[in-house]
């Protein structure tokens, strides 16, 4: 397994857990950062998304430690799905263009994790 990509993915996992925790407990703060509407309903659902970020970041971290191909696969799919979802949110006027940085991070993360998953199948 490519050691540089492995350690990059560890950073991705930890960043996903940390940012998800912030989003879970302070959804209005994160919504304001990406230019989203911060009402009770949007804050509630954004907090739920933060919870799933914590869970999938943890899954990715554990998958990296154990070398689990299924964990890497599903964590990579989640990252790619998040990139698409954030991109659609921007295109639909729900988030400011600054959120492209979030979508880009998720896209790169999904590609890195996908590559590590592919490598784990061929080790």
C-alpha positions as CSV (number, residue, x, y, z in Angstrom):
1,X,0.0,0.0,0.0
2,X,1.3,3.4,-0.9
3,X,2.5,4.9,2.4
4,X,2.1,8.5,1.4
5,X,-1.5,7.9,0.4
6,X,-2.1,5.9,3.5
7,X,-1.0,8.7,5.8
8,X,-2.9,11.3,3.7
9,X,-6.0,9.1,4.2
10,X,-5.4,9.0,7.9
11,X,-5.4,12.8,7.9
12,X,-8.6,12.7,5.8
13,X,-10.2,10.3,8.4
14,X,-9.2,12.5,11.4
15,X,-10.3,15.7,9.6
16,X,-13.6,14.1,8.7
17,X,-14.2,13.1,12.3
18,X,-13.2,16.5,13.7
19,X,-15.2,18.6,11.1
20,X,-18.2,16.3,11.5
21,X,-18.1,16.7,15.3
22,X,-18.1,20.5,14.8
23,X,-20.9,20.3,12.3
24,X,-22.9,17.9,14.6
25,X,-22.7,20.2,17.7
26,X,-22.5,23.6,15.9
27,X,-24.4,23.2,12.6
28,X,-25.3,26.9,12.4
29,X,-21.6,27.8,12.6
30,X,-20.8,25.5,9.7
31,X,-23.8,26.6,7.7
32,X,-22.8,30.2,8.0
33,X,-19.3,29.3,6.8
34,X,-20.6,27.7,3.6
35,X,-23.3,30.4,3.0
36,X,-26.2,28.1,3.9
37,X,-29.5,29.1,5.5
38,X,-29.4,28.5,9.2
39,X,-32.9,27.8,10.5
40,X,-34.1,25.2,13.0
41,X,-34.8,22.6,10.3
42,X,-31.6,23.1,8.3
43,X,-29.5,23.2,11.4
44,X,-31.1,20.0,12.7
45,X,-30.5,18.1,9.4
46,X,-27.0,19.5,9.0
47,X,-26.2,18.3,12.5
48,X,-27.4,14.8,11.5
49,X,-25.1,15.0,8.5
50,X,-22.2,15.9,10.9
51,X,-23.0,12.7,12.9
52,X,-22.6,10.6,9.8
53,X,-19.4,12.4,9.0
54,X,-18.1,11.3,12.4
55,X,-19.2,7.7,11.8
56,X,-17.7,7.5,8.3
57,X,-14.5,9.2,9.3
58,X,-14.2,6.6,12.1
59,X,-15.0,3.8,9.7
60,X,-12.2,5.1,7.4
61,X,-9.7,5.4,10.3
62,X,-10.5,1.8,11.5
63,X,-10.5,0.5,7.9
64,X,-7.0,2.0,7.4
65,X,-5.7,0.5,10.7
66,X,-7.1,-2.9,10.0
67,X,-6.7,-3.0,6.2
68,X,-10.4,-3.7,5.7
69,X,-11.3,-3.4,2.0
70,X,-15.0,-3.1,2.7
71,X,-14.5,-0.3,5.1
72,X,-12.3,1.5,2.6
73,X,-14.8,1.0,-0.2
74,X,-17.8,2.4,1.8
75,X,-15.8,5.3,3.2
76,X,-14.6,6.2,-0.3
77,X,-18.1,6.0,-1.7
78,X,-19.4,8.3,1.1
79,X,-16.7,10.9,0.2
80,X,-17.6,10.8,-3.5
81,X,-21.3,11.1,-2.6
82,X,-20.6,14.0,-0.3
83,X,-18.7,15.8,-3.2
84,X,-21.7,15.4,-5.5
85,X,-24.1,16.5,-2.8
86,X,-22.2,19.6,-1.9
87,X,-21.7,20.4,-5.6
88,X,-25.4,20.1,-6.2
89,X,-26.1,22.3,-3.2
90,X,-23.9,25.0,-4.7
91,X,-25.5,24.7,-8.2
92,X,-28.9,24.9,-6.6
93,X,-28.0,28.1,-4.7
94,X,-28.0,26.5,-1.3
95,X,-24.3,27.1,-0.6
96,X,-21.8,29.9,-1.5
97,X,-19.1,29.2,-4.0
98,X,-16.7,28.8,-1.1
99,X,-18.2,25.4,-0.6
100,X,-16.5,24.2,-3.8
101,X,-13.4,23.8,-1.5
102,X,-15.5,21.3,0.6
103,X,-16.7,19.5,-2.5
104,X,-13.1,19.4,-3.9
105,X,-11.7,18.0,-0.6
106,X,-14.4,15.3,-0.6
107,X,-13.7,14.5,-4.3
108,X,-9.9,14.2,-3.7
109,X,-10.6,12.2,-0.5
110,X,-12.9,9.8,-2.3
111,X,-10.3,9.3,-5.1
112,X,-7.5,8.7,-2.6
113,X,-9.5,6.3,-0.5
114,X,-10.7,4.5,-3.7
115,X,-7.1,4.1,-4.8
116,X,-6.2,2.6,-1.4
117,X,-9.2,0.3,-1.6
118,X,-8.1,-0.9,-5.1
119,X,-4.6,-1.5,-3.8
120,X,-5.9,-3.4,-0.8
121,X,-7.6,-5.8,-3.2
122,X,-4.3,-6.5,-5.1
123,X,-1.8,-6.8,-2.2
